[in-house]
């Protein structure tokens, strides 16, 4: 997964206005207590970050 696909999925899940704020503010235990943005900045693959976001938001399997 590329960063562009990650951000498209985030926008789809949370909306165009809120997805960047959520990624900057919500700390996820699955990402070693980092936000999605911090994890991406640290070099965590977008696919791994998306998996953590997917679990946190309890999205349906079709969004995996």
mmCIF file of the N, C-alpha and C atoms, coordinates in Angstrom:
data_MODEL
# 
_entry.id   MODEL 
# 
loop_
_atom_site.group_PDB 
_atom_site.id 
_atom_site.type_symbol 
_atom_site.label_atom_id 
_atom_site.label_alt_id 
_atom_site.label_comp_id 
_atom_site.label_asym_id 
_atom_site.label_entity_id 
_atom_site.label_seq_id 
_atom_site.pdbx_PDB_ins_code 
_atom_site.Cartn_x 
_atom_site.Cartn_y 
_atom_site.Cartn_z 
_atom_site.occupancy 
_atom_site.B_iso_or_equiv 
_atom_site.pdbx_formal_charge 
_atom_site.auth_seq_id 
_atom_site.auth_comp_id 
_atom_site.auth_asym_id 
_atom_site.auth_atom_id 
_atom_site.pdbx_PDB_model_num 
ATOM 1   N N  . UNK A 1 1  ? 0.846   -1.170 0.000  1.00 0.00 ? 1  UNK A N  1 
ATOM 2   C CA . UNK A 1 1  ? 0.000   0.000  0.000  1.00 0.00 ? 1  UNK A CA 1 
ATOM 3   C C  . UNK A 1 1  ? 0.896   1.239  0.000  1.00 0.00 ? 1  UNK A C  1 
ATOM 4   N N  . UNK A 1 2  ? 0.538   2.185  -0.821 1.00 0.00 ? 2  UNK A N  1 
ATOM 5   C CA . UNK A 1 2  ? 1.262   3.461  -0.874 1.00 0.00 ? 2  UNK A CA 1 
ATOM 6   C C  . UNK A 1 2  ? 0.602   4.469  0.067  1.00 0.00 ? 2  UNK A C  1 
ATOM 7   N N  . UNK A 1 3  ? 1.339   5.511  0.348  1.00 0.00 ? 3  UNK A N  1 
ATOM 8   C CA . UNK A 1 3  ? 0.811   6.561  1.224  1.00 0.00 ? 3  UNK A CA 1 
ATOM 9   C C  . UNK A 1 3  ? -0.465  7.164  0.643  1.00 0.00 ? 3  UNK A C  1 
ATOM 10  N N  . UNK A 1 4  ? -0.523  7.327  -0.670 1.00 0.00 ? 4  UNK A N  1 
ATOM 11  C CA . UNK A 1 4  ? -1.727  7.910  -1.278 1.00 0.00 ? 4  UNK A CA 1 
ATOM 12  C C  . UNK A 1 4  ? -2.949  7.034  -1.049 1.00 0.00 ? 4  UNK A C  1 
ATOM 13  N N  . UNK A 1 5  ? -2.778  5.717  -1.130 1.00 0.00 ? 5  UNK A N  1 
ATOM 14  C CA . UNK A 1 5  ? -3.899  4.818  -0.879 1.00 0.00 ? 5  UNK A CA 1 
ATOM 15  C C  . UNK A 1 5  ? -4.293  4.868  0.605  1.00 0.00 ? 5  UNK A C  1 
ATOM 16  N N  . UNK A 1 6  ? -3.285  4.937  1.480  1.00 0.00 ? 6  UNK A N  1 
ATOM 17  C CA . UNK A 1 6  ? -3.581  5.045  2.914  1.00 0.00 ? 6  UNK A CA 1 
ATOM 18  C C  . UNK A 1 6  ? -4.457  6.268  3.182  1.00 0.00 ? 6  UNK A C  1 
ATOM 19  N N  . UNK A 1 7  ? -4.033  7.425  2.653  1.00 0.00 ? 7  UNK A N  1 
ATOM 20  C CA . UNK A 1 7  ? -4.792  8.654  2.919  1.00 0.00 ? 7  UNK A CA 1 
ATOM 21  C C  . UNK A 1 7  ? -6.168  8.622  2.264  1.00 0.00 ? 7  UNK A C  1 
ATOM 22  N N  . UNK A 1 8  ? -6.299  7.971  1.125  1.00 0.00 ? 8  UNK A N  1 
ATOM 23  C CA . UNK A 1 8  ? -7.618  7.827  0.491  1.00 0.00 ? 8  UNK A CA 1 
ATOM 24  C C  . UNK A 1 8  ? -8.534  6.978  1.370  1.00 0.00 ? 8  UNK A C  1 
ATOM 25  N N  . UNK A 1 9  ? -7.996  5.908  1.942  1.00 0.00 ? 9  UNK A N  1 
ATOM 26  C CA . UNK A 1 9  ? -8.796  5.066  2.839  1.00 0.00 ? 9  UNK A CA 1 
ATOM 27  C C  . UNK A 1 9  ? -9.179  5.823  4.109  1.00 0.00 ? 9  UNK A C  1 
ATOM 28  N N  . UNK A 1 10 ? -8.247  6.599  4.635  1.00 0.00 ? 10 UNK A N  1 
ATOM 29  C CA . UNK A 1 10 ? -8.550  7.401  5.819  1.00 0.00 ? 10 UNK A CA 1 
ATOM 30  C C  . UNK A 1 10 ? -9.683  8.376  5.522  1.00 0.00 ? 10 UNK A C  1 
ATOM 31  N N  . UNK A 1 11 ? -9.612  9.035  4.384  1.00 0.00 ? 11 UNK A N  1 
ATOM 32  C CA . UNK A 1 11 ? -10.652 9.982  3.994  1.00 0.00 ? 11 UNK A CA 1 
ATOM 33  C C  . UNK A 1 11 ? -11.992 9.288  3.832  1.00 0.00 ? 11 UNK A C  1 
ATOM 34  N N  . UNK A 1 12 ? -11.968 8.096  3.232  1.00 0.00 ? 12 UNK A N  1 
ATOM 35  C CA . UNK A 1 12 ? -13.194 7.325  3.046  1.00 0.00 ? 12 UNK A CA 1 
ATOM 36  C C  . UNK A 1 12 ? -13.803 6.933  4.387  1.00 0.00 ? 12 UNK A C  1 
ATOM 37  N N  . UNK A 1 13 ? -12.958 6.561  5.340  1.00 0.00 ? 13 UNK A N  1 
ATOM 38  C CA . UNK A 1 13 ? -13.445 6.096  6.646  1.00 0.00 ? 13 UNK A CA 1 
ATOM 39  C C  . UNK A 1 13 ? -13.902 7.235  7.546  1.00 0.00 ? 13 UNK A C  1 
ATOM 40  N N  . UNK A 1 14 ? -13.205 8.380  7.473  1.00 0.00 ? 14 UNK A N  1 
ATOM 41  C CA . UNK A 1 14 ? -13.452 9.453  8.444  1.00 0.00 ? 14 UNK A CA 1 
ATOM 42  C C  . UNK A 1 14 ? -13.926 10.767 7.831  1.00 0.00 ? 14 UNK A C  1 
ATOM 43  N N  . UNK A 1 15 ? -13.897 10.857 6.535  1.00 0.00 ? 15 UNK A N  1 
ATOM 44  C CA . UNK A 1 15 ? -14.328 12.087 5.877  1.00 0.00 ? 15 UNK A CA 1 
ATOM 45  C C  . UNK A 1 15 ? -13.160 12.986 5.512  1.00 0.00 ? 15 UNK A C  1 
ATOM 46  N N  . UNK A 1 16 ? -13.385 13.807 4.501  1.00 0.00 ? 16 UNK A N  1 
ATOM 47  C CA . UNK A 1 16 ? -12.335 14.688 3.974  1.00 0.00 ? 16 UNK A CA 1 
ATOM 48  C C  . UNK A 1 16 ? -11.818 15.691 5.005  1.00 0.00 ? 16 UNK A C  1 
ATOM 49  N N  . UNK A 1 17 ? -12.684 16.140 5.877  1.00 0.00 ? 17 UNK A N  1 
ATOM 50  C CA . UNK A 1 17 ? -12.306 17.189 6.818  1.00 0.00 ? 17 UNK A CA 1 
ATOM 51  C C  . UNK A 1 17 ? -11.601 16.621 8.048  1.00 0.00 ? 17 UNK A C  1 
ATOM 52  N N  . UNK A 1 18 ? -12.050 15.491 8.539  1.00 0.00 ? 18 UNK A N  1 
ATOM 53  C CA . UNK A 1 18 ? -11.609 14.987 9.835  1.00 0.00 ? 18 UNK A CA 1 
ATOM 54  C C  . UNK A 1 18 ? -10.424 14.019 9.783  1.00 0.00 ? 18 UNK A C  1 
ATOM 55  N N  . UNK A 1 19 ? -10.164 13.357 8.669  1.00 0.00 ? 19 UNK A N  1 
ATOM 56  C CA . UNK A 1 19 ? -9.200  12.264 8.666  1.00 0.00 ? 19 UNK A CA 1 
ATOM 57  C C  . UNK A 1 19 ? -7.784  12.688 9.043  1.00 0.00 ? 19 UNK A C  1 
ATOM 58  N N  . UNK A 1 20 ? -7.342  13.856 8.622  1.00 0.00 ? 20 UNK A N  1 
ATOM 59  C CA . UNK A 1 20 ? -5.984  14.319 8.962  1.00 0.00 ? 20 UNK A CA 1 
ATOM 60  C C  . UNK A 1 20 ? -5.887  14.667 10.458 1.00 0.00 ? 20 UNK A C  1 
ATOM 61  N N  . UNK A 1 21 ? -6.925  15.265 10.994 1.00 0.00 ? 21 UNK A N  1 
ATOM 62  C CA . UNK A 1 21 ? -6.942  15.594 12.420 1.00 0.00 ? 21 UNK A CA 1 
ATOM 63  C C  . UNK A 1 21 ? -6.886  14.325 13.249 1.00 0.00 ? 21 UNK A C  1 
ATOM 64  N N  . UNK A 1 22 ? -7.689  13.347 12.880 1.00 0.00 ? 22 UNK A N  1 
ATOM 65  C CA . UNK A 1 22 ? -7.702  12.071 13.590 1.00 0.00 ? 22 UNK A CA 1 
ATOM 66  C C  . UNK A 1 22 ? -6.317  11.431 13.558 1.00 0.00 ? 22 UNK A C  1 
ATOM 67  N N  . UNK A 1 23 ? -5.694  11.413 12.403 1.00 0.00 ? 23 UNK A N  1 
ATOM 68  C CA . UNK A 1 23 ? -4.361  10.808 12.241 1.00 0.00 ? 23 UNK A CA 1 
ATOM 69  C C  . UNK A 1 23 ? -3.306  11.526 13.076 1.00 0.00 ? 23 UNK A C  1 
ATOM 70  N N  . UNK A 1 24 ? -3.502  12.813 13.316 1.00 0.00 ? 24 UNK A N  1 
ATOM 71  C CA . UNK A 1 24 ? -2.558  13.601 14.103 1.00 0.00 ? 24 UNK A CA 1 
ATOM 72  C C  . UNK A 1 24 ? -2.797  13.516 15.615 1.00 0.00 ? 24 UNK A C  1 
ATOM 73  N N  . UNK A 1 25 ? -4.009  13.146 16.024 1.00 0.00 ? 25 UNK A N  1 
ATOM 74  C CA . UNK A 1 25 ? -4.352  13.264 17.439 1.00 0.00 ? 25 UNK A CA 1 
ATOM 75  C C  . UNK A 1 25 ? -4.645  11.961 18.174 1.00 0.00 ? 25 UNK A C  1 
ATOM 76  N N  . UNK A 1 26 ? -5.097  10.942 17.480 1.00 0.00 ? 26 UNK A N  1 
ATOM 77  C CA . UNK A 1 26 ? -5.498  9.707  18.154 1.00 0.00 ? 26 UNK A CA 1 
ATOM 78  C C  . UNK A 1 26 ? -4.292  8.777  18.302 1.00 0.00 ? 26 UNK A C  1 
ATOM 79  N N  . UNK A 1 27 ? -3.968  8.456  19.542 1.00 0.00 ? 27 UNK A N  1 
ATOM 80  C CA . UNK A 1 27 ? -2.839  7.573  19.849 1.00 0.00 ? 27 UNK A CA 1 
ATOM 81  C C  . UNK A 1 27 ? -3.342  6.131  19.821 1.00 0.00 ? 27 UNK A C  1 
ATOM 82  N N  . UNK A 1 28 ? -2.613  5.276  19.121 1.00 0.00 ? 28 UNK A N  1 
ATOM 83  C CA . UNK A 1 28 ? -3.018  3.885  18.957 1.00 0.00 ? 28 UNK A CA 1 
ATOM 84  C C  . UNK A 1 28 ? -2.029  2.948  19.651 1.00 0.00 ? 28 UNK A C  1 
ATOM 85  N N  . UNK A 1 29 ? -2.534  2.099  20.528 1.00 0.00 ? 29 UNK A N  1 
ATOM 86  C CA . UNK A 1 29 ? -1.672  1.135  21.225 1.00 0.00 ? 29 UNK A CA 1 
ATOM 87  C C  . UNK A 1 29 ? -0.972  0.213  20.238 1.00 0.00 ? 29 UNK A C  1 
ATOM 88  N N  . UNK A 1 30 ? -1.665  -0.163 19.160 1.00 0.00 ? 30 UNK A N  1 
ATOM 89  C CA . UNK A 1 30 ? -1.094  -1.068 18.160 1.00 0.00 ? 30 UNK A CA 1 
ATOM 90  C C  . UNK A 1 30 ? 0.093   -0.455 17.413 1.00 0.00 ? 30 UNK A C  1 
ATOM 91  N N  . UNK A 1 31 ? 0.265   0.846  17.547 1.00 0.00 ? 31 UNK A N  1 
ATOM 92  C CA . UNK A 1 31 ? 1.386   1.533  16.886 1.00 0.00 ? 31 UNK A CA 1 
ATOM 93  C C  . UNK A 1 31 ? 2.393   2.014  17.933 1.00 0.00 ? 31 UNK A C  1 
ATOM 94  N N  . UNK A 1 32 ? 2.519   1.254  19.002 1.00 0.00 ? 32 UNK A N  1 
ATOM 95  C CA . UNK A 1 32 ? 3.449   1.600  20.084 1.00 0.00 ? 32 UNK A CA 1 
ATOM 96  C C  . UNK A 1 32 ? 3.158   2.970  20.682 1.00 0.00 ? 32 UNK A C  1 
ATOM 97  N N  . UNK A 1 33 ? 1.872   3.223  20.883 1.00 0.00 ? 33 UNK A N  1 
ATOM 98  C CA . UNK A 1 33 ? 1.416   4.479  21.489 1.00 0.00 ? 33 UNK A CA 1 
ATOM 99  C C  . UNK A 1 33 ? 1.809   5.705  20.679 1.00 0.00 ? 33 UNK A C  1 
ATOM 100 N N  . UNK A 1 34 ? 1.704   5.562  19.370 1.00 0.00 ? 34 UNK A N  1 
ATOM 101 C CA . UNK A 1 34 ? 1.933   6.684  18.451 1.00 0.00 ? 34 UNK A CA 1 
ATOM 102 C C  . UNK A 1 34 ? 0.650   6.951  17.687 1.00 0.00 ? 34 UNK A C  1 
ATOM 103 N N  . UNK A 1 35 ? 0.568   8.135  17.131 1.00 0.00 ? 35 UNK A N  1 
ATOM 104 C CA . UNK A 1 35 ? -0.540  8.427  16.224 1.00 0.00 ? 35 UNK A CA 1 
ATOM 105 C C  . UNK A 1 35 ? -0.216  7.806  14.872 1.00 0.00 ? 35 UNK A C  1 
ATOM 106 N N  . UNK A 1 36 ? -1.207  7.751  14.009 1.00 0.00 ? 36 UNK A N  1 
ATOM 107 C CA . UNK A 1 36 ? -0.973  7.232  12.658 1.00 0.00 ? 36 UNK A CA 1 
ATOM 108 C C  . UNK A 1 36 ? 0.076   8.078  11.945 1.00 0.00 ? 36 UNK A C  1 
ATOM 109 N N  . UNK A 1 37 ? -0.006  9.386  12.099 1.00 0.00 ? 37 UNK A N  1 
ATOM 110 C CA . UNK A 1 37 ? 0.953   10.278 11.442 1.00 0.00 ? 37 UNK A CA 1 
ATOM 111 C C  . UNK A 1 37 ? 2.359   10.064 11.989 1.00 0.00 ? 37 UNK A C  1 
ATOM 112 N N  . UNK A 1 38 ? 2.494   9.930  13.302 1.00 0.00 ? 38 UNK A N  1 
ATOM 113 C CA . UNK A 1 38 ? 3.802   9.684  13.904 1.00 0.00 ? 38 UNK A CA 1 
ATOM 114 C C  . UNK A 1 38 ? 4.396   8.364  13.414 1.00 0.00 ? 38 UNK A C  1 
ATOM 115 N N  . UNK A 1 39 ? 3.550   7.346  13.306 1.00 0.00 ? 39 UNK A N  1 
ATOM 116 C CA . UNK A 1 39 ? 4.023   6.048  12.829 1.00 0.00 ? 39 UNK A CA 1 
ATOM 117 C C  . UNK A 1 39 ? 4.504   6.141  11.388 1.00 0.00 ? 39 UNK A C  1 
ATOM 118 N N  . UNK A 1 40 ? 3.735   6.810  10.545 1.00 0.00 ? 40 UNK A N  1 
ATOM 119 C CA . UNK A 1 40 ? 4.158   6.989  9.155  1.00 0.00 ? 40 UNK A CA 1 
ATOM 120 C C  . UNK A 1 40 ? 5.468   7.765  9.086  1.00 0.00 ? 40 UNK A C  1 
ATOM 121 N N  . UNK A 1 41 ? 5.569   8.819  9.870  1.00 0.00 ? 41 UNK A N  1 
ATOM 122 C CA . UNK A 1 41 ? 6.785   9.635  9.891  1.00 0.00 ? 41 UNK A CA 1 
ATOM 123 C C  . UNK A 1 41 ? 7.996   8.827  10.367 1.00 0.00 ? 41 UNK A C  1 
ATOM 124 N N  . UNK A 1 42 ? 7.753   7.826  11.216 1.00 0.00 ? 42 UNK A N  1 
ATOM 125 C CA . UNK A 1 42 ? 8.827   6.986  11.746 1.00 0.00 ? 42 UNK A CA 1 
ATOM 126 C C  . UNK A 1 42 ? 9.198   5.847  10.792 1.00 0.00 ? 42 UNK A C  1 
ATOM 127 N N  . UNK A 1 43 ? 8.480   5.758  9.669  1.00 0.00 ? 43 UNK A N  1 
ATOM 128 C CA . UNK A 1 43 ? 8.810   4.744  8.674  1.00 0.00 ? 43 UNK A CA 1 
ATOM 129 C C  . UNK A 1 43 ? 8.005   3.462  8.746  1.00 0.00 ? 43 UNK A C  1 
ATOM 130 N N  . UNK A 1 44 ? 6.973   3.445  9.583  1.00 0.00 ? 44 UNK A N  1 
ATOM 131 C CA . UNK A 1 44 ? 6.106   2.271  9.632  1.00 0.00 ? 44 UNK A CA 1 
ATOM 132 C C  . UNK A 1 44 ? 5.361   2.193  8.297  1.00 0.00 ? 44 UNK A C  1 
ATOM 133 N N  . UNK A 1 45 ? 5.327   1.017  7.680  1.00 0.00 ? 45 UNK A N  1 
ATOM 134 C CA . UNK A 1 45 ? 4.644   0.894  6.389  1.00 0.00 ? 45 UNK A CA 1 
ATOM 135 C C  . UNK A 1 45 ? 3.167   1.285  6.479  1.00 0.00 ? 45 UNK A C  1 
ATOM 136 N N  . UNK A 1 46 ? 2.668   2.001  5.477  1.00 0.00 ? 46 UNK A N  1 
ATOM 137 C CA . UNK A 1 46 ? 1.261   2.412  5.488  1.00 0.00 ? 46 UNK A CA 1 
ATOM 138 C C  . UNK A 1 46 ? 0.286   1.251  5.675  1.00 0.00 ? 46 UNK A C  1 
ATOM 139 N N  . UNK A 1 47 ? 0.615   0.090  5.134  1.00 0.00 ? 47 UNK A N  1 
ATOM 140 C CA . UNK A 1 47 ? -0.274  -1.067 5.286  1.00 0.00 ? 47 UNK A CA 1 
ATOM 141 C C  . UNK A 1 47 ? -0.405  -1.451 6.761  1.00 0.00 ? 47 UNK A C  1 
ATOM 142 N N  . UNK A 1 48 ? 0.674   -1.400 7.502  1.00 0.00 ? 48 UNK A N  1 
ATOM 143 C CA . UNK A 1 48 ? 0.657   -1.721 8.930  1.00 0.00 ? 48 UNK A CA 1 
ATOM 144 C C  . UNK A 1 48 ? -0.106  -0.650 9.713  1.00 0.00 ? 48 UNK A C  1 
ATOM 145 N N  . UNK A 1 49 ? 0.086   0.603  9.337  1.00 0.00 ? 49 UNK A N  1 
ATOM 146 C CA . UNK A 1 49 ? -0.639  1.695  10.002 1.00 0.00 ? 49 UNK A CA 1 
ATOM 147 C C  . UNK A 1 49 ? -2.131  1.561  9.716  1.00 0.00 ? 49 UNK A C  1 
ATOM 148 N N  . UNK A 1 50 ? -2.482  1.259  8.473  1.00 0.00 ? 50 UNK A N  1 
ATOM 149 C CA . UNK A 1 50 ? -3.891  1.101  8.123  1.00 0.00 ? 50 UNK A CA 1 
ATOM 150 C C  . UNK A 1 50 ? -4.511  -0.038 8.928  1.00 0.00 ? 50 UNK A C  1 
ATOM 151 N N  . UNK A 1 51 ? -3.797  -1.142 9.103  1.00 0.00 ? 51 UNK A N  1 
ATOM 152 C CA . UNK A 1 51 ? -4.332  -2.266 9.873  1.00 0.00 ? 51 UNK A CA 1 
ATOM 153 C C  . UNK A 1 51 ? -4.657  -1.825 11.303 1.00 0.00 ? 51 UNK A C  1 
ATOM 154 N N  . UNK A 1 52 ? -3.808  -1.022 11.894 1.00 0.00 ? 52 UNK A N  1 
ATOM 155 C CA . UNK A 1 52 ? -4.055  -0.520 13.247 1.00 0.00 ? 52 UNK A CA 1 
ATOM 156 C C  . UNK A 1 52 ? -5.257  0.424  13.268 1.00 0.00 ? 52 UNK A C  1 
ATOM 157 N N  . UNK A 1 53 ? -5.349  1.289  12.278 1.00 0.00 ? 53 UNK A N  1 
ATOM 158 C CA . UNK A 1 53 ? -6.487  2.208  12.173 1.00 0.00 ? 53 UNK A CA 1 
ATOM 159 C C  . UNK A 1 53 ? -7.772  1.415  11.976 1.00 0.00 ? 53 UNK A C  1 
ATOM 160 N N  . UNK A 1 54 ? -7.726  0.437  11.098 1.00 0.00 ? 54 UNK A N  1 
ATOM 161 C CA . UNK A 1 54 ? -8.890  -0.399 10.797 1.00 0.00 ? 54 UNK A CA 1 
ATOM 162 C C  . UNK A 1 54 ? -9.419  -1.056 12.074 1.00 0.00 ? 54 UNK A C  1 
ATOM 163 N N  . UNK A 1 55 ? -8.504  -1.590 12.879 1.00 0.00 ? 55 UNK A N  1 
ATOM 164 C CA . UNK A 1 55 ? -8.915  -2.220 14.136 1.00 0.00 ? 55 UNK A CA 1 
ATOM 165 C C  . UNK A 1 55 ? -9.480  -1.181 15.113 1.00 0.00 ? 55 UNK A C  1 
ATOM 166 N N  . UNK A 1 56 ? -8.821  -0.050 15.223 1.00 0.00 ? 56 UNK A N  1 
ATOM 167 C CA . UNK A 1 56 ? -9.259  0.990  16.166 1.00 0.00 ? 56 UNK A CA 1 
ATOM 168 C C  . UNK A 1 56 ? -10.653 1.514  15.830 1.00 0.00 ? 56 UNK A C  1 
ATOM 169 N N  . UNK A 1 57 ? -10.904 1.671  14.552 1.00 0.00 ? 57 UNK A N  1 
ATOM 170 C CA . UNK A 1 57 ? -12.210 2.192  14.133 1.00 0.00 ? 57 UNK A CA 1 
ATOM 171 C C  . UNK A 1 57 ? -13.273 1.106  14.013 1.00 0.00 ? 57 UNK A C  1 
ATOM 172 N N  . UNK A 1 58 ? -12.857 -0.149 14.196 1.00 0.00 ? 58 UNK A N  1 
ATOM 173 C CA . UNK A 1 58 ? -13.770 -1.283 14.076 1.00 0.00 ? 58 UNK A CA 1 
ATOM 174 C C  . UNK A 1 58 ? -14.535 -1.234 12.749 1.00 0.00 ? 58 UNK A C  1 
ATOM 175 N N  . UNK A 1 59 ? -13.771 -1.038 11.676 1.00 0.00 ? 59 UNK A N  1 
ATOM 176 C CA . UNK A 1 59 ? -14.356 -0.986 10.348 1.00 0.00 ? 59 UNK A CA 1 
ATOM 177 C C  . UNK A 1 59 ? -14.716 -2.381 9.869  1.00 0.00 ? 59 UNK A C  1 
ATOM 178 N N  . UNK A 1 60 ? -15.643 -2.493 8.921  1.00 0.00 ? 60 UNK A N  1 
ATOM 179 C CA . UNK A 1 60 ? -16.018 -3.805 8.409  1.00 0.00 ? 60 UNK A CA 1 
ATOM 180 C C  . UNK A 1 60 ? -14.870 -4.450 7.619  1.00 0.00 ? 60 UNK A C  1 
ATOM 181 N N  . UNK A 1 61 ? -14.924 -5.742 7.505  1.00 0.00 ? 61 UNK A N  1 
ATOM 182 C CA . UNK A 1 61 ? -13.888 -6.498 6.792  1.00 0.00 ? 61 UNK A CA 1 
ATOM 183 C C  . UNK A 1 61 ? -13.714 -6.015 5.351  1.00 0.00 ? 61 UNK A C  1 
ATOM 184 N N  . UNK A 1 62 ? -14.763 -5.501 4.760  1.00 0.00 ? 62 UNK A N  1 
ATOM 185 C CA . UNK A 1 62 ? -14.664 -5.009 3.375  1.00 0.00 ? 62 UNK A CA 1 
ATOM 186 C C  . UNK A 1 62 ? -13.733 -3.811 3.248  1.00 0.00 ? 62 UNK A C  1 
ATOM 187 N N  . UNK A 1 63 ? -13.444 -3.148 4.351  1.00 0.00 ? 63 UNK A N  1 
ATOM 188 C CA . UNK A 1 63 ? -12.558 -1.969 4.343  1.00 0.00 ? 63 UNK A CA 1 
ATOM 189 C C  . UNK A 1 63 ? -11.105 -2.335 4.662  1.00 0.00 ? 63 UNK A C  1 
ATOM 190 N N  . UNK A 1 64 ? -10.872 -3.610 4.909  1.00 0.00 ? 64 UNK A N  1 
ATOM 191 C CA . UNK A 1 64 ? -9.539  -4.061 5.288  1.00 0.00 ? 64 UNK A CA 1 
ATOM 192 C C  . UNK A 1 64 ? -8.597  -3.856 4.150  1.00 0.00 ? 64 UNK A C  1 
# 
